[in-house]
Amino acid sequence: MNVLHKHKGWRIFSLALFVCIQFATITYFVSCATNKYTKSKNTHSYIFNILYPTDSLNIPENNPTTKEGVTLGRYLFYDGRLSGRTHTDSLLSCASCHRQSRSFECGIDHPKYKEGKTFGLTGIPTPHVTMPLINLAWNHEGYMWNGFVSKENKQKPNIPYPANYQNLESFVWMMIIAPHECNGNIEQSVAIIAQDTMYHRLFREAFGTEEITIDKISKAVAQFVRTLISFDSKFDKFMRGETQLTDSEMRGFFLFTTEKADCFHCHGSPAEPLWTSNQFMNNARDIDFTDNHDRYSVTHDELDKGKYRVPTLRNIEFTAPYMHDGQYKTLDEVLNFYNTSLKRSPYVDPLMINVNHGGMFLSENELTDLKAFLLTLSDTSFLHNPAYSNPMPENPYFIK
């Protein structure tokens, strides 16, 4: 009997469950410009037109998302002059390491960064490989692999304006001053951006003044990044009743959502379609922990050794290399690791139940099915959405 027919009842149940969840969470099309957020005069609220709860968005009250702010942020995201330089060999922007074609991750095929291993203008390597910028507006647990940028981080940086390390707004000035990125000077970066008269209009439209500051630059880029939203994969369409899964994809879905493969504990399910918990976990890959930038480096809690943020599985097809250090180059290598190479240590997350016998130990056919399901989480429309693309590809200062 055809597997799809065998499991027709399950598919109907899944769709019904999805609908119930949507109503239960009061999901609807909504603007971010509610009473919770204040915005500048003459700006227009950005509408997050997605079927996912917007009441859980992580947006600071002092930086509401507006159409004008997002437009400005898109220009700045791609402008290599954020490095504080104008020479073509010294340009660096967010887009240098976060490419749309790779789900706003570096990508293993990057023409400059071999095997996705990034480094700064000084040649100093970054501590970890990049993480994809997908659906970050719903992350309240902390950013970066170790969660250094989070609401719990009360550190005050030594820079000439009030700032912290608590949200997406932190990343631009951190990029400018970090030795493993721009190794630059904030005042110089701001001055170079201010020299382009194009930005005078864009800042006036976004913030009501032509004054250009690092605070406004950081806020605009954060607004743009929060709009990098993916909810249109094949599996999303399946849950909306717009398409069907193949037999193999359906079998992989069952494996994913049961303890046989045990993926759902960390990466979610149709009830949590971010496909990440955004939590920090030790996934049983290592027994020696020498990385100075793991979760322990942030919390100083002994139990956090070897913990890293669980990455989203959305567009996992395009975001190699995998793991915080880029150890695995292919999705097959990742699956083989979870299948046969889990290692016990005092720091392994208790949700990693398969560590007790070293892995999932799925058959080759089951691994094929599991991979087939993972590929249904690919959202190619996200990779080609013109609203996220380089707004000035012919401008020599803008990163292609």
ZIMO-V307259 format. One record per residue. N is the residue number from 1. PHI is phi as a letter, one per 40 degrees, with the letter a starting at -180 (NA if undefined). Layout:
n=N phi=PHI
n=N phi=PHI
//
This chain:
n=1 phi=NA
n=2 phi=d
n=3 phi=c
n=4 phi=c
n=5 phi=c
n=6 phi=d
n=7 phi=b
n=8 phi=d
n=9 phi=c
n=10 phi=c
n=11 phi=c
n=12 phi=c
n=13 phi=c
n=14 phi=c
n=15 phi=c
n=16 phi=c
n=17 phi=c
n=18 phi=d
n=19 phi=c
n=20 phi=c
n=21 phi=c
n=22 phi=c
n=23 phi=c
n=24 phi=c
n=25 phi=c
n=26 phi=f
n=27 phi=c
n=28 phi=a
n=29 phi=c
n=30 phi=a
n=31 phi=c
n=32 phi=c
n=33 phi=c
n=34 phi=c
n=35 phi=c
n=36 phi=c
n=37 phi=b
n=38 phi=b
n=39 phi=b
n=40 phi=c
n=41 phi=c
n=42 phi=g
n=43 phi=b
n=44 phi=b
n=45 phi=c
n=46 phi=c
n=47 phi=c
n=48 phi=c
n=49 phi=c
n=50 phi=b
n=51 phi=c
n=52 phi=a
n=53 phi=d
n=54 phi=c
n=55 phi=c
n=56 phi=b
n=57 phi=c
n=58 phi=c
n=59 phi=b
n=60 phi=c
n=61 phi=c
n=62 phi=c
n=63 phi=a
n=64 phi=c
n=65 phi=c
n=66 phi=b
n=67 phi=d
n=68 phi=c
n=69 phi=c
n=70 phi=c
n=71 phi=c
n=72 phi=c
n=73 phi=c
n=74 phi=c
n=75 phi=c
n=76 phi=c
n=77 phi=d
n=78 phi=c
n=79 phi=c
n=80 phi=c
n=81 phi=c
n=82 phi=d
n=83 phi=c
n=84 phi=g
n=85 phi=b
n=86 phi=b
n=87 phi=c
n=88 phi=c
n=89 phi=c
n=90 phi=b
n=91 phi=c
n=92 phi=a
n=93 phi=b
n=94 phi=d
n=95 phi=c
n=96 phi=c
n=97 phi=b
n=98 phi=b
n=99 phi=c
n=100 phi=d
n=101 phi=c
n=102 phi=b
n=103 phi=f
n=104 phi=f
n=105 phi=b
n=106 phi=c
n=107 phi=g
n=108 phi=c
n=109 phi=b
n=110 phi=d
n=111 phi=c
n=112 phi=b
n=113 phi=c
n=114 phi=d
n=115 phi=f
n=116 phi=g
n=117 phi=c
n=118 phi=c
n=119 phi=a
n=120 phi=c
n=121 phi=c
n=122 phi=c
n=123 phi=g
n=124 phi=c
n=125 phi=c
n=126 phi=c
n=127 phi=d
n=128 phi=b
n=129 phi=c
n=130 phi=c
n=131 phi=b
n=132 phi=c
n=133 phi=c
n=134 phi=b
n=135 phi=f
n=136 phi=c
n=137 phi=c
n=138 phi=b
n=139 phi=c
n=140 phi=b
n=141 phi=c
n=142 phi=h
n=143 phi=b
n=144 phi=g
n=145 phi=c
n=146 phi=b
n=147 phi=g
n=148 phi=d
n=149 phi=c
n=150 phi=a
n=151 phi=c
n=152 phi=c
n=153 phi=c
n=154 phi=c
n=155 phi=c
n=156 phi=b
n=157 phi=c
n=158 phi=c
n=159 phi=b
n=160 phi=c
n=161 phi=a
n=162 phi=c
n=163 phi=a
n=164 phi=a
n=165 phi=b
n=166 phi=b
n=167 phi=a
n=168 phi=d
n=169 phi=c
n=170 phi=c
n=171 phi=c
n=172 phi=c
n=173 phi=c
n=174 phi=c
n=175 phi=c
n=176 phi=c
n=177 phi=c
n=178 phi=c
n=179 phi=c
n=180 phi=c
n=181 phi=b
n=182 phi=c
n=183 phi=f
n=184 phi=b
n=185 phi=b
n=186 phi=c
n=187 phi=c
n=188 phi=c
n=189 phi=c
n=190 phi=c
n=191 phi=c
n=192 phi=c
n=193 phi=c
n=194 phi=c
n=195 phi=c
n=196 phi=c
n=197 phi=c
n=198 phi=d
n=199 phi=c
n=200 phi=d
n=201 phi=c
n=202 phi=c
n=203 phi=c
n=204 phi=c
n=205 phi=c
n=206 phi=c
n=207 phi=b
n=208 phi=g
n=209 phi=a
n=210 phi=c
n=211 phi=c
n=212 phi=b
n=213 phi=b
n=214 phi=c
n=215 phi=c
n=216 phi=c
n=217 phi=d
n=218 phi=c
n=219 phi=c
n=220 phi=c
n=221 phi=c
n=222 phi=c
n=223 phi=c
n=224 phi=c
n=225 phi=c
n=226 phi=c
n=227 phi=c
n=228 phi=c
n=229 phi=b
n=230 phi=b
n=231 phi=a
n=232 phi=b
n=233 phi=c
n=234 phi=d
n=235 phi=c
n=236 phi=d
n=237 phi=c
n=238 phi=c
n=239 phi=c
n=240 phi=c
n=241 phi=g
n=242 phi=c
n=243 phi=a
n=244 phi=b
n=245 phi=c
n=246 phi=c
n=247 phi=d
n=248 phi=c
n=249 phi=c
n=250 phi=c
n=251 phi=c
n=252 phi=c
n=253 phi=c
n=254 phi=c
n=255 phi=c
n=256 phi=d
n=257 phi=c
n=258 phi=b
n=259 phi=c
n=260 phi=c
n=261 phi=c
n=262 phi=g
n=263 phi=c
n=264 phi=c
n=265 phi=d
n=266 phi=b
n=267 phi=b
n=268 phi=g
n=269 phi=a
n=270 phi=d
n=271 phi=c
n=272 phi=b
n=273 phi=c
n=274 phi=c
n=275 phi=f
n=276 phi=a
n=277 phi=c
n=278 phi=g
n=279 phi=c
n=280 phi=b
n=281 phi=b
n=282 phi=c
n=283 phi=c
n=284 phi=g
n=285 phi=c
n=286 phi=b
n=287 phi=b
n=288 phi=b
n=289 phi=b
n=290 phi=b
n=291 phi=c
n=292 phi=c
n=293 phi=b
n=294 phi=c
n=295 phi=c
n=296 phi=d
n=297 phi=c
n=298 phi=c
n=299 phi=c
n=300 phi=f
n=301 phi=c
n=302 phi=d
n=303 phi=c
n=304 phi=c
n=305 phi=c
n=306 phi=g
n=307 phi=c
n=308 phi=a
n=309 phi=c
n=310 phi=c
n=311 phi=c
n=312 phi=c
n=313 phi=c
n=314 phi=c
n=315 phi=f
n=316 phi=d
n=317 phi=c
n=318 phi=b
n=319 phi=b
n=320 phi=c
n=321 phi=c
n=322 phi=b
n=323 phi=g
n=324 phi=c
n=325 phi=b
n=326 phi=g
n=327 phi=c
n=328 phi=b
n=329 phi=c
n=330 phi=b
n=331 phi=c
n=332 phi=c
n=333 phi=c
n=334 phi=c
n=335 phi=c
n=336 phi=c
n=337 phi=c
n=338 phi=c
n=339 phi=c
n=340 phi=b
n=341 phi=b
n=342 phi=c
n=343 phi=b
n=344 phi=c
n=345 phi=a
n=346 phi=c
n=347 phi=b
n=348 phi=c
n=349 phi=c
n=350 phi=c
n=351 phi=c
n=352 phi=c
n=353 phi=c
n=354 phi=c
n=355 phi=c
n=356 phi=c
n=357 phi=b
n=358 phi=g
n=359 phi=i
n=360 phi=c
n=361 phi=f
n=362 phi=c
n=363 phi=c
n=364 phi=d
n=365 phi=c
n=366 phi=c
n=367 phi=c
n=368 phi=c
n=369 phi=c
n=370 phi=c
n=371 phi=c
n=372 phi=d
n=373 phi=c
n=374 phi=d
n=375 phi=c
n=376 phi=c
n=377 phi=c
n=378 phi=c
n=379 phi=b
n=380 phi=c
n=381 phi=c
n=382 phi=c
n=383 phi=c
n=384 phi=b
n=385 phi=c
n=386 phi=c
n=387 phi=c
n=388 phi=b
n=389 phi=c
n=390 phi=c
n=391 phi=c
n=392 phi=b
n=393 phi=c
n=394 phi=c
n=395 phi=c
n=396 phi=c
n=397 phi=c
n=398 phi=c
n=399 phi=c
n=400 phi=c
//
